Amino acid sequence: MKPKFILAAIFLCCAALSLLAQTPPQRSIAVTIDDLPVVSVRKDLKTRQEITHKLLQHISKAKIPVTGFVNENKLYTDGNRDDAQVDLLRDWIGAGLELGNHTYWHNSLHNTDLTTYENEILQGEVITKELLKKKNKALRYFRHPYLQTGLTLEIKDKLNVFLKEHGYTIAPVTIDNGDWIFARAYDNALEKKDSAMMQRIGAAYVPYLLTKLDYWERQSVKVLEREPAQILLIHANSVNSEYLDDILKMLAARGYKFVSLEEALKDEAYRLPDTFIGRGGISWLHRWALAKGREYVLPDEPKVPDFVMTEAGVRSE
């Protein structure tokens, strides 16, 4: 073999070995759960305890960091603090998980004047702060109910200033989905004792989330030319108490490493400005896409199956 061909062969071999040595970039995701302690059509303590304990069992089994966002109105019964409800938050903290503020009432910013909304943020931190302080932890994160962040830049900016002054970091969402519709359908079937429908809803749930995940991954590449550290939003509801283990396995099989919300927010994507002032509560991936132009929003976002919508009694997502 001629020397120049030998050198070329060595170069190609080295290049091939270098490529083989490179591992593909690992995906990462922060799991966040809204509407703590529990959101369910059933308001009794036993149901709340069962849902909470099942969620925590799944989380403990997977050994992952999770941030839960609290509506403190659920910690009161007939206007009085209900320690049995507060105990549910103690269980979250006892499991080593982080808690954030989701306002007291979970009211829409679009339908609430800013001063009232800000007061509801402060009202919604009283018990959570108290519990966290006993564990030498701080209340750091805020998530807008319905992901509604303001219909004008003035309202948006004033609220952002208020949150910063009170030590809050906004918790964005990239992996948004209709899990709440599945949960309502699941609860309705449970109330009717329709076990067949419950199984049908459950069987459709994780595959639906997989299609949403695929969509948001593609949307990430479309708008950012890469996949950032994702932030998943689900709710503290019955369907997740049954299927969270399957969801976490699905995420792991797709190459995701589970990280804290703090770690996810270190991704430079979350330094991008959020100037969205539309009425809907949408993923930050869509906010960033719209800032570049509507052509950056992928058109094929998966929808909740029609039979689930019907069972939930919901007309649109």
DALINRA-V424829 format. One record per helix or strand of 2 or more residues. SS is the DSSP state (a for helix, b for strand). FROM is the first residue (numbers start at 1). TO is the last residue. If there is no record, write none. Layout:
<<SS | FROM | TO> <SS | FROM | TO>>
This chain:
<<a | 3 | 21> <b | 27 | 36> <a | 45 | 62> <b | 66 | 70> <a | 72 | 75> <b | 76 | 77> <b | 80 | 81> <a | 83 | 94> <b | 98 | 101> <a | 109 | 111> <a | 114 | 123> <a | 126 | 134> <b | 141 | 142> <a | 145 | 147> <a | 153 | 165> <b | 169 | 170> <a | 179 | 191> <a | 195 | 224> <b | 230 | 235> <a | 238 | 253> <b | 256 | 258> <a | 261 | 264> <a | 268 | 271> <a | 284 | 292> <a | 294 | 296> <a | 306 | 312>>
